[in-house]
Amino acid sequence: MAANRINTILLRYGEVFLKGNNRSFFESMLVRAIKKSLDGIEYKFIKERGRYFVEEFASDDAPEIISRLKKVFGLHSLSSALKVKSSIEEISQAAADISPKSGTFRVSVKRADKRFPLRSMDIAAQVGGYMLFQAPNLKVDLFNFDFELNIDLRDNGYSYLFYEKIICAGGLPAGTGGKAVLLLSGGIDSPVAAYQMAKRGLKIAAVHYHSYPYTSELALQKVLDIAAKLKPYIPDIEVYIVPFTQIQYAIHEHCPAEYMITIMRRFMMRIAERFARQNEALALITGESLGQVASQTIESISVTDSVVNMPVFRPLIGSDKEEIITTAKRIDTFDISIRPYEDCCTVFLPKNPVIRPKIKDAEHYESKLNISELIDEAFANIKQAEI
């Protein structure tokens, strides 16, 4: 390859572009996330107006770089590109060298550098003509083409030639939306809820309720494996394990079976809220989808929400199971979530849980419990897990 040609990964951001006076904050957080995602890889990062570039990396590292960057929230798309000097001769020669020698094609040009003497259509015509001259088996077809050569002329004096735009995670950069606490189970839904809210810029700490010995170490490892799959999307995710066995014993002993899930969920929400306030988080996140199970009716949700005094985000509330599964497969948590290891929600599971609970009934049954003592004991034994 000619010495004046440089292999580059061209990065485009999306929603950040729409920000006003605080755009610099969002950009700085995006750059931080990009660099964090590439820890351990040697490269050069270049920031220019409207574009970022990754250069000076080993060719063997390119697939790994692309794989990591695809998961960075705030990036809209990326392209593996060839960087050349912005002259029609350099661009034409590079295009002819890197393009297939047969088939149909078209050339698309974006000219950000308005000082360049040729218009976009003229550049496309000249480059395409040179390609045809160099490879007689090529044919131009603007609509049914085998490949499309894209030329991005930037105002830094360079042009970038590429074939493909790889769609990235989109959304907003990590940490730009504040902090929230996720109720993380070992199921399919809560990891997807974490992904959806992290996509809106939230920093996430997760609490997992573990009922040893009724839930095994394999069940706990399942949750940590899920968190590991989320980490490329949510680099700062933390997981805290809350011992829940004594609370479930107490509920089982003093409360009607049909209200066990409702009261258990109320305890979970109380603990999550207390943990959130101690860790400067301003909201809770759950993976509930309306009507999916008995504890996810509008009545059940109202009863569990009544014990907390902060926002509860439910990003999956209007999603059906197939939609949730599709996302779980895309972020690679699905196969882990369906491992046959039970979490605490299935311990002492009643045959006929109440589907339309009432707050006054839940409060009546809870009056038989020492709520503060049970929560204090659980809090005293919370441990942060290693992901």
FITI-154160 format. One record per residue (C-alpha): z, y, x. Coordinates in steps of 0.05 Angstrom, whole numbers, padded with zeros to 5 digits, always signed. Example, Ala and Ser with C-alpha at 12.3 -4.5 7.8 and 13.67 -1.06 7.14 Angstrom:
BEGIN
+00156-00090+00246+00143-00021+00273
END
This chain:
BEGIN
+00000+00000+00000-00017+00070+00024+00040+00105+00060+00039+00163+00010+00051+00117-00050+00122+00103-00072+00148+00049-00119+00191+00085-00170+00229+00070-00235+00219+00128-00282+00275+00140-00332+00271+00178-00398+00330+00200-00440+00327+00208-00515+00381+00240-00558+00410+00279-00500+00347+00321-00500+00367+00349-00569+00434+00376-00546+00445+00451-00540+00494+00489-00497+00532+00425-00481+00471+00387-00457+00494+00392-00384+00557+00353-00402+00517+00297-00435+00469+00295-00376+00525+00290-00325+00556+00233-00364+00489+00198-00368+00478+00205-00293+00548+00177-00281+00532+00117-00326+00466+00105-00291+00498+00105-00222+00556+00062-00245+00507+00010-00273+00473+00005-00205+00536-00007-00164+00522-00053-00106+00447-00037-00101+00417+00009-00049+00371+00062-00079+00358+00137-00083+00370+00174-00148+00328+00236-00163+00342+00282-00222+00289+00330-00246+00276+00368-00310+00267+00318-00367+00263+00257-00321+00305+00216-00273+00276+00172-00218+00303+00112-00179+00269+00103-00112+00277+00072-00043+00301+00005-00068+00282-00064-00043+00225-00094-00083+00267-00156-00095+00320-00113-00129+00271-00083-00180+00282-00136-00235+00357-00129-00230+00354-00053-00231+00311-00054-00293+00356-00106-00327+00418-00062-00315+00386+00004-00334+00360-00024-00400+00433-00030-00421+00454+00042-00405+00468+00081-00469+00433+00148-00468+00369+00122-00436+00310+00117-00484+00259+00081-00440+00238+00066-00369+00175+00048-00331+00161+00015-00265+00114+00066-00235+00073+00083-00174+00087+00154-00148+00028+00191-00116+00011+00262-00097-00019+00301-00155-00091+00306-00135-00148+00277-00174-00171+00238-00113-00103+00207-00100-00092+00189-00173-00162+00159-00181-00157+00117-00118-00088+00091-00136-00110+00075-00208-00169+00035-00182-00126-00002-00132-00071-00024-00180-00111-00038-00243-00141-00105-00265-00214-00113-00246-00238-00137-00314-00222-00129-00388-00216-00068-00433-00173-00008-00419-00157+00064-00434-00125+00120-00394-00071+00164-00425-00048+00227-00390+00013+00271-00400+00007+00336-00360+00075+00369-00353+00048+00409-00294+00005+00461-00328-00016+00489-00260-00059+00427-00249-00132+00451-00254-00156+00396-00301-00136+00384-00373-00108+00317-00395-00173+00294-00426-00213+00313-00364-00163+00276-00319-00168+00213-00363-00244+00217-00361-00249+00225-00286-00197+00171-00270-00228+00123-00320-00297+00136-00291-00274+00121-00221-00242+00057-00244-00307+00035-00277-00346+00052-00214-00298+00009-00172-00296-00049-00221-00361-00058-00262-00329-00113-00304-00281-00063-00335-00298-00031-00403-00266+00028-00438-00239+00015-00508-00193+00069-00536-00167+00025-00593-00171-00049-00575-00152-00048-00502-00124-00102-00457-00083-00052-00416-00066+00022-00417-00059+00062-00354-00009+00119-00364-00010+00179-00318+00050+00226-00320+00037+00290-00281+00103+00323-00266+00114+00394-00241+00144+00368-00176+00075+00358-00146+00074+00283-00160+00042+00238-00212+00069+00172-00237+00023+00115-00257+00049+00059-00300+00028+00009-00353+00090-00006-00394+00147+00032-00428+00208-00012-00431+00255+00008-00488+00327+00018-00467+00392+00019-00506+00385+00091-00532+00444+00127-00564+00491+00172-00526+00522+00164-00457+00588+00128-00450+00649+00171-00458+00616+00230-00493+00645+00212-00561+00718+00203-00544+00759+00139-00544+00774+00087-00597+00811+00020-00602+00772-00041-00623+00804-00100-00660+00768-00154-00621+00767-00225-00648+00728-00284-00622+00678-00280-00679+00608-00254-00685+00622-00187-00718+00671-00147-00675+00630-00150-00610+00571-00122-00649+00615-00068-00678+00637-00050-00607+00565-00045-00585+00545-00001-00644+00602+00048-00633+00594+00049-00557+00522+00069-00571+00550+00132-00602+00585+00149-00538+00654+00120-00551+00698+00094-00495+00730+00030-00520+00796-00006-00508+00801-00072-00545+00863-00108-00572+00860-00182-00585+00914-00218-00625+00931-00286-00594+00974-00338-00628+00994-00386-00573+01003-00446-00579+00964-00447-00644+00905-00414-00610+00886-00445-00544+00871-00416-00476+00798-00433-00490+00800-00387-00550+00827-00331-00506+00774-00345-00452+00721-00341-00507+00744-00269-00521+00743-00250-00447+00673-00280-00440+00651-00237-00499+00680-00176-00465+00643-00193-00401+00578-00193-00441+00595-00124-00469+00613-00095-00400+00541-00078-00380+00537-00035-00443+00609-00011-00441+00627-00009-00367+00698+00017-00377+00718-00032-00432+00790-00056-00428+00820-00116-00465+00894-00122-00482+00925-00186-00509+00976-00179-00564+01022-00239-00577+01020-00251-00652+01053-00318-00664+01122-00292-00684+01091-00243-00734+01052-00299-00766+01113-00343-00769+01151-00289-00805+01095-00276-00854+01087-00351-00867+01162-00358-00880+01174-00298-00925+01108-00280-00959+01064-00316-01011+01007-00355-00980+00953-00317-01018+00977-00251-00987+00982-00277-00915+00915-00250-00891+00926-00183-00924+00995-00173-00893+00971-00201-00826+00915-00150-00826+00964-00094-00842+01006-00114-00781+00943-00114-00738+00925-00045-00761+00995-00018-00748+00996-00047-00678+00926-00021-00663+00943+00049-00687+01007+00051-00645+00968+00026-00585+00914+00078-00597+00963+00136-00600+00997+00113-00536+00929+00111-00501+00899+00176-00527+00849+00142-00573+00832+00177-00638+00803+00121-00681+00802+00046-00694+00741+00001-00698+00734-00064-00737+00676-00112-00749+00685-00116-00825+00625-00121-00871+00637-00107-00944+00643-00170-00985+00631-00219-00928+00699-00253-00935+00761-00245-00978+00795-00196-00931+00734-00151-00933+00732-00131-01006+00740-00057-01021+00810-00071-01048+00830-00109-00985+00803-00055-00940+00840-00002-00979+00906-00040-00974+00900-00051-00899+00878+00021-00886+00938+00048-00924+00985+00033-00866+00948+00076-00814+00937+00150-00808+00874+00155-00765+00799+00142-00777+00776+00070-00780+00704+00060-00761+00667+00001-00792+00596+00005-00766+00576-00061-00798+00603-00045-00867+00533-00045-00899+00502-00099-00856+00488-00170-00878+00503-00230-00834+00432-00240-00811+00428-00168-00786+00493-00176-00749+00471-00243-00718+00405-00211-00695+00443-00158-00656+00493-00209-00629+00436-00250-00601+00403-00189-00571+00467-00169-00534+00479-00242-00515+00547-00251-00549+00526-00298-00605+00528-00364-00568+00598-00348-00543+00623-00326-00611+00604-00392-00644+00643-00435-00594+00689-00478-00636+00756-00447-00615+00798-00416-00670+00828-00346-00665+00892-00324-00698+00858-00305-00763+00850-00379-00779+00923-00398-00765+00960-00414-00830+00897-00396-00868+00910-00403-00943+00862-00440-00988+00858-00384-01038+00871-00316-01007+00877-00257-01054+00812-00219-01058+00837-00158-01097+00906-00144-01068+00949-00085-01090+00986-00039-01043+01050-00043-01084+01050-00119-01080+01037-00119-01005+01093-00070-00995+01140-00112-01038+01127-00175-00997+01133-00137-00931+01201-00111-00952+01227-00181-00934+01205-00171-00862+01233-00129-00806+01167-00094-00791+01192-00049-00736+01227-00105-00698+01166-00151-00702+01119-00096-00677+01167-00075-00622+01171-00147-00597+01095-00154-00597+01088-00088-00560+01138-00108-00507+01093-00167-00488+01023-00136-00490+00984-00153-00427+00919-00126-00400+00868-00181-00388+00820-00186-00329+00747-00186-00350
END
